[in-house]
Amino acid sequence: MGCCSGRCTLIFLCSIQLIVALERQVFDFLGYQWAPILANFFHIIIVILGLFGTIQYRPRYIVVYTVWTALWVTWNVFIICFYLDVGGLTKESDLLTFNISAHHSWWSERGPGCVRREMTQPGVGTVDSQSYISVMGCLMEYQYIEVLHSATQILIALLGFVYACYVISSITEEEDSFDFVAGFDHSLSTMSMRNHPISS
């Protein structure tokens, strides 16, 4: 396959997926979002597996990547529904933190242009008991930032799915044609040896 083939495009898409997934993993770690952290971890592993399979012509690894890509799209659709409060989901719940903590998206307090105002909780005099009253001046609400992240993941994953299917079919066709030619050459050489026996 040439440099502009589907294989090279899939390698490029997998590389972009790794960069975007690592960036997302950092911000999910900062927000203690345990469910997305686990999902991102598995995603990174499978993308590396798909990248390896593409480089080494291993269609089985690419099949695993293709199946995961479909699951990854489903996960990101769920994240979009979660942050947009669709279907009974609410972004105020602790679902993404497994109810272990009350942390939310890192972008909810530190988005572009956001100003966080804090004050001590009434009746509690410790320094560690501060909580913000409000976040103002945000250029974009945090839920839309999370939705954009997920939409980007979906777009890249769909492209990766299409090119992965193309690469799998291309590699399979190459292997089939190679086996056919090798078997054909072997049968021709066997026939010629039978027709022209070596004289002793």
C-alpha positions as CSV (number, residue, x, y, z in Angstrom):
1,M,0.0,0.0,0.0
2,G,1.2,3.5,-0.8
3,C,1.8,6.4,1.6
4,C,-1.6,7.9,0.8
5,S,-3.4,4.7,1.4
6,G,-6.0,3.9,4.0
7,R,-3.4,2.2,6.1
8,C,-1.4,5.5,6.4
9,T,-4.6,7.4,7.1
10,L,-5.5,4.9,9.9
11,I,-2.1,5.3,11.5
12,F,-2.6,9.1,11.4
13,L,-6.1,8.8,13.0
14,C,-4.9,6.5,15.7
15,S,-2.1,9.0,16.5
16,I,-4.6,11.8,16.7
17,Q,-6.9,9.6,18.9
18,L,-4.0,9.0,21.3
19,I,-3.2,12.7,21.6
20,V,-6.8,13.6,22.2
21,A,-7.4,10.8,24.7
22,L,-4.3,11.7,26.7
23,E,-5.4,15.3,26.9
24,R,-8.9,14.2,28.0
25,Q,-7.4,11.8,30.6
26,V,-5.4,14.7,32.2
27,F,-8.5,16.8,32.7
28,D,-10.5,13.9,34.0
29,F,-7.8,13.1,36.5
30,L,-7.9,16.7,37.7
31,G,-11.6,16.5,38.2
32,Y,-11.5,13.0,39.8
33,Q,-13.9,11.6,37.2
34,W,-13.2,7.9,37.8
35,A,-15.5,6.4,35.2
36,P,-14.1,8.5,32.4
37,I,-10.6,7.8,33.7
38,L,-11.1,4.0,33.3
39,A,-12.8,4.4,29.9
40,N,-9.9,6.6,28.7
41,F,-7.4,4.1,30.0
42,F,-8.9,1.2,28.0
43,H,-9.3,3.5,25.0
44,I,-5.6,4.3,25.0
45,I,-4.7,0.7,25.3
46,I,-6.9,-0.4,22.4
47,V,-5.8,2.5,20.2
48,I,-2.2,1.5,20.7
49,L,-3.2,-2.1,19.8
50,G,-4.9,-0.9,16.7
51,L,-1.9,1.3,15.8
52,F,0.4,-1.7,16.2
53,G,-1.9,-4.0,14.2
54,T,-2.0,-1.4,11.4
55,I,1.8,-1.0,11.3
56,Q,2.5,-4.7,11.5
57,Y,-0.3,-5.9,9.2
58,R,-2.2,-7.7,11.9
59,P,-5.9,-7.7,10.9
60,R,-7.1,-9.3,14.2
61,Y,-5.7,-6.4,16.2
62,I,-7.5,-4.0,13.9
63,V,-10.7,-5.9,14.4
64,V,-10.4,-5.5,18.1
65,Y,-9.9,-1.8,17.5
66,T,-12.9,-1.6,15.3
67,V,-15.2,-3.3,17.8
68,W,-13.9,-1.0,20.6
69,T,-14.4,2.1,18.4
70,A,-18.2,1.3,18.2
71,L,-18.3,1.0,22.0
72,W,-16.3,4.2,22.3
73,V,-18.8,6.1,20.2
74,T,-21.6,4.7,22.5
75,W,-19.7,5.8,25.6
76,N,-19.3,9.3,24.2
77,V,-22.9,9.6,23.3
78,F,-23.7,8.7,26.9
79,I,-21.3,11.4,28.1
80,I,-23.1,14.0,25.8
81,C,-26.5,12.9,27.2
82,F,-25.1,13.1,30.7
83,Y,-23.9,16.7,30.4
84,L,-27.0,17.8,28.5
85,D,-29.4,16.2,31.0
86,V,-31.0,14.0,28.4
87,G,-33.1,11.0,29.3
88,G,-33.2,11.4,33.1
89,L,-29.5,11.9,33.4
90,T,-28.2,14.9,35.3
91,K,-24.8,16.5,35.3
92,E,-25.2,17.3,39.0
93,S,-25.1,13.6,40.0
94,D,-22.0,11.8,41.2
95,L,-22.4,9.0,38.6
96,L,-19.1,9.6,36.9
97,T,-17.2,9.5,40.2
98,F,-18.9,6.2,41.2
99,N,-20.4,8.2,44.1
100,I,-17.0,8.1,45.8
101,S,-16.7,11.8,45.9
102,A,-18.6,15.0,45.0
103,H,-16.1,16.1,42.4
104,H,-17.3,17.3,39.0
105,S,-15.8,18.3,35.7
106,W,-12.6,20.3,36.1
107,W,-14.0,22.8,33.6
108,S,-16.9,23.6,35.8
109,E,-14.7,26.0,37.9
110,R,-11.8,26.7,35.6
111,G,-13.2,27.1,32.1
112,P,-12.1,29.9,29.8
113,G,-12.8,33.2,31.4
114,C,-14.3,31.8,34.6
115,V,-13.9,33.6,37.9
116,R,-14.5,31.6,41.0
117,R,-15.7,33.3,44.2
118,E,-15.2,31.5,47.5
119,M,-16.4,32.0,51.0
120,T,-16.2,30.1,54.3
121,Q,-19.2,27.9,55.0
122,P,-21.4,29.3,57.8
123,G,-20.9,27.8,61.2
124,V,-17.6,26.1,60.4
125,G,-14.4,27.9,61.2
126,T,-11.7,25.7,59.7
127,V,-9.6,26.9,56.8
128,D,-10.3,23.7,54.8
129,S,-14.1,24.3,54.7
130,Q,-14.1,26.8,51.9
131,S,-16.5,26.3,49.0
132,Y,-17.2,28.6,46.0
133,I,-20.5,30.5,45.9
134,S,-20.6,31.0,42.2
135,V,-18.6,30.9,39.0
136,M,-19.0,33.9,36.8
137,G,-17.7,35.3,33.5
138,C,-17.3,31.9,31.7
139,L,-17.0,32.3,27.9
140,M,-18.5,28.8,27.6
141,E,-20.4,26.7,30.1
142,Y,-18.4,23.6,31.2
143,Q,-21.1,21.1,30.0
144,Y,-20.6,22.4,26.4
145,I,-16.8,22.0,26.7
146,E,-17.4,18.4,27.8
147,V,-19.8,17.9,24.9
148,L,-17.3,19.3,22.4
149,H,-14.7,16.9,23.8
150,S,-17.0,13.9,23.3
151,A,-18.2,15.1,19.9
152,T,-14.6,15.3,18.7
153,Q,-14.0,11.8,20.0
154,I,-17.0,10.6,18.1
155,L,-15.9,12.2,14.9
156,I,-12.4,10.8,15.0
157,A,-13.7,7.3,16.1
158,L,-16.2,7.1,13.2
159,L,-13.4,8.0,10.8
160,G,-11.2,5.4,12.4
161,F,-13.9,2.8,12.2
162,V,-14.4,3.4,8.4
163,Y,-10.7,3.3,7.7
164,A,-10.1,0.3,9.9
165,C,-12.8,-1.7,8.0
166,Y,-11.1,-0.6,4.7
167,V,-7.6,-1.7,6.0
168,I,-8.9,-5.0,7.2
169,S,-10.5,-5.8,3.8
170,S,-7.3,-4.7,2.0
171,I,-5.0,-6.8,4.1
172,T,-7.3,-9.8,3.8
173,E,-7.5,-9.4,0.0
174,E,-3.7,-9.2,-0.1
175,E,-3.3,-12.3,2.0
176,D,-5.8,-14.3,-0.1
177,S,-4.2,-13.2,-3.4
178,F,-0.7,-14.1,-2.1
179,D,-1.9,-17.6,-0.9
180,F,-3.6,-18.1,-4.3
181,V,-0.4,-17.2,-6.3
182,A,1.9,-19.2,-4.1
183,G,-0.4,-22.3,-4.3
184,F,-0.7,-21.8,-8.1
185,D,3.1,-21.6,-8.6
186,H,3.5,-24.7,-6.4
187,S,1.0,-26.7,-8.4
188,L,2.6,-25.6,-11.7
189,S,6.1,-26.7,-10.6
190,T,4.7,-30.1,-9.4
191,M,3.0,-30.6,-12.8
192,S,6.1,-29.7,-14.7
193,M,8.2,-32.2,-12.6
194,R,5.7,-34.9,-13.4
195,N,5.7,-34.2,-17.2
196,H,9.5,-33.9,-17.2
197,P,10.9,-36.6,-15.0
198,I,14.6,-36.4,-14.2
199,S,16.5,-39.1,-16.0
200,S,18.8,-41.1,-14.0
